[in-house]
Amino acid sequence: MLTGLIFDIIFLSISFGIYFGYHIFLMIMVKRNPLNTVIGRNHHFRRTWVEIMIDGKKDILAVQTLRNMVMSSTLLASTSITLVVLIINILVSQTLTSVLDKIRIIGAHNNDILIYKAFILIVVFLFSFLNFASSIRYVTHLAFLLNVAPTYKDCTKEYCYKALLNGSNHYTVGVQ
């Protein structure tokens, strides 16, 4: 039991180290030279897209593009909530828990540890759901802003771009 727990702790530490190390490296690269990363290029192209949509009066194209973004965020948000419910269902069902315990190759063979692992998965999927919901909020807000921007000075292109940037960043974080 103790050796399995040690393996779990080692693998969890390595996984978190790689994950956070990669994201810190990515954040540094985006800050230093944004056009060398996909995230930086996408931010640049999204700024251009907002300017084209406002200046070119391409209302239908803007609404269709934003609708597609909302639909994909909605699909992924509902998928993450479905996975949360599925994980909770597996934990509640005694037979499924025993089956999962039997097929475990490495790690601790203890139901308490399985509950902790499932709780971590639930937190990850709930975090993902909240990011997708925030993405939907920002993109829906942007749909209104794009039509108001040409007529009001307070609604600038930069303000619209920040709404799109926030929505797309929440989408990216939700996927990761």
Phi, psi and omega in degrees: 000316183292322179293323177296320178294322178296318177299318179299316181293319179296312181295322178294317179296316179297316181298311179295322179298314179295315182298307182289325176299316178298316183289328175293317177299317180296319179297318178296317180295321179294323180287319184286307183219085189296330183283355175270357178242156178295322180296315179295318177295319178297322176298317179297315181291327178291324176297317178296319180299317179298317179297318179294319181294322181283313183287323184273358180053045180264069186295316184294317178298319180296315181295320179294318179295315179292325177297318178297321179293320178294320181295318179291323176294321179295317179299313182289326177294316179292327176294318181293321177292322177298320178294325176297314179296321179297317180295318177297320178297320178295320180293324182287325182282119182292325183290320179293323178297320180290325177294316178297325179292328181283328183271357179292124183271312183228151181114178183288136177260073184215134181294330179296319179294321177299322178293319178296318178296318179295323178297320177297317177298319179298317179297318179297314181289327175292321175298319177297316179301315181296324177292319178294322177295320177294323177299316178299318180299311182293319182291322176296319177298319179296325179301323176286321183296323183297328179277338181271332187306317182293339186259337182243134181290331181292333181266086184274169176296324179295321178295318177295319179297320180295325177294317178293320179297316179297316179296317181288326177293320177295323177298314181296316179295322179295325179288323183286000000 
